[in-house]
């Protein structure tokens, strides 16, 4: 599913407000309530929003969105983030590519690089790079998560601990000003920590929407990163992001 501009705006407004009424949305867009309900139904069917009587709100903050929903949300931002990282990464590098849909976009952006060595537990990443014969791909073993298209567990974590690479690229389920990177599944957090612990340059790719979410499993503090590529940053208290962290905002740097 590809979201329309109006659906993207509805999603953004609900993320900001937490809950919105159908009548208010209809007035803002100058369309009928029936038109808004069709948009809301489509967003709720993908798991991006949840219906309430007379309106719509965010789904539960304690669990991650369905994989298909994460693939379509903020696609343009994820593409720009991925392209910026691809520009940063030279041919011939060795790379960990972890879990998440933004990392999947990174794989797409790297597809034309030469002589890369990619190690991943992300099955969509491996599939995307099948048509890139100049990129060597190694896939971790582990427990298949059918709904997330990836592999997790002790075997997967051990896989990443067996290598030392140039770049470790991860996403995050949530970003917290006090605790840093968070995820919804402790198995994901263990894998991300293994990736960060065995990479010379530690890279986070995450769009602005991750700041509005809550997750339970701690991954890492911002001090444990070298590079953070995002579309835009929210207003943060001083020193939330350390001075040593290289932050790239694609909206600020795009022409």
C-alpha positions, -999 to 999 in steps of 0.1 A, spaced: 0 0 0 12 35 -8 -2 63 13 -18 94 -3 -6 128 8 -38 133 28 -33 99 46 3 109 54 -9 142 68 -36 125 89 -10 101 103 13 130 111 -14 149 129 -26 120 149 10 113 160 12 149 172 -22 150 189 -27 114 199 -64 114 189 -84 133 163 -121 134 155 -135 126 120 -155 159 119 -124 180 127 -103 162 100 -131 167 74 -132 204 82 -94 208 79 -93 190 46 -126 205 33 -139 171 24 -169 150 36 -167 128 67 -172 98 45 -140 106 26 -121 109 59 -135 76 71 -122 58 40 -88 72 47 -90 62 83 -102 27 74 -72 23 51 -48 35 78 -63 12 105 -62 -18 82 -25 -15 80 -21 -11 117 -9 25 116 -39 39 135 -67 26 157 -104 35 154 -123 50 183 -159 61 184 -161 93 163 -123 94 156 -90 78 154 -59 74 176 -24 58 177 -21 21 183 -6 7 215 28 22 222 40 -9 240 43 -30 208 58 -24 175 38 -17 144 31 -46 119 60 -50 95 39 -41 64 29 -8 81 65 0 89 74 -5 53 51 22 41 54 48 68 78 77 61 91 61 29 105 92 14 124 100 46 138 65 48 150 67 11 168 100 17 184 86 49 196 55 30 209 74 1 229 97 24 245 67 41 253 51 7 272 83 -2 292 80 30 301 44 25 330 35 1 333 6 -22 352 -24 -7 338 -19 29 325 -46 52 291 -39 67 267 -53 92 231 -46 82 206 -52 111 169 -54 116 143 -29 103 127 -14 73 151 16 72 180 -8 70 162 -24 41 162 9 23 200 11 30 205 -22 12 186 -8 -18 208 23 -18 240 1 -16 230 -22 -44 254 -6 -70 284 -5 -47 314 -26 -56 331 -53 -36 311 -48 -4 309 -76 22 275 -75 38 266 -96 69 230 -96 79 201 -113 97 176 -93 76 161 -116 50 148 -87 29 183 -73 28 197 -106 15 169 -109 -11 175 -73 -24 212 -79 -28 207 -112 -48 209 -91 -80 242 -74 -69 269 -100 -79 297 -76 -68 284 -77 -32 293 -107 -10 264 -115 14 265 -137 45 233 -145 63 231 -153 100 214 -184 113 187 -182 140 150 -183 147 129 -170 118 104 -143 127 79 -148 99 61 -115 104 93 -95 105 113 -112 78 144 -116 100 164 -140 122 169 -136 159 182 -156 189 214 -167 205 228 -181 172 222 -148 154 239 -128 181 269 -152 181 271 -147 143 277 -110 146 302 -115 175 324 -137 152 333 -107 129 348 -72 130 336 -49 102 340 -14 90 304 -3 95 276 -15 118 242 -2 106 211 -5 128 177 10 132 157 14 164 122 8 175 122 40 196 145 69 205 144 82 241 161 115 252 172 98 285 179 62 276 189 64 239 181 36 216 152 13 225 135 -17 209 103 -37 214 119 -72 216 149 -80 238 162 -103 211 164 -73 188 183 -53 213 208 -81 219 215 -83 181 219 -45 178 243 -44 207 264 -72 190 264 -52 158 276 -20 176 301 -39 196 319 -53 165 319 -24 141 346 3 137 320 29 128 286 25 145 257 40 125 221 46 134 195 52 107 161 64 120 135 89 110 119 115 133 88 94 141 109 71 164 111 99 190 73 96 196 73 59 205 78 39 237 97 6 238 109 -15 267 143 -31 258 174 -9 261 199 -11 232 225 16 236 231 52 247 238 78 221 274 80 233 279 45 218 272 57 183 295 74 158 270 85 131 233 92 133 215 98 100 179 111 103 155 132 83 150 158 111 156 162 148 129 173 173 137 200 198 160 184 224 175 195 257 212 204 255 236 175 256 210 148 248 231 141 217 269 141 226 292 164 208 312 134 196 282 121 176 282 130 139 245 139 131 232 143 96 197 156 89 187 149 53 160 175 53 186 202 63 212 190 37 190 182 7 189 208 -21 
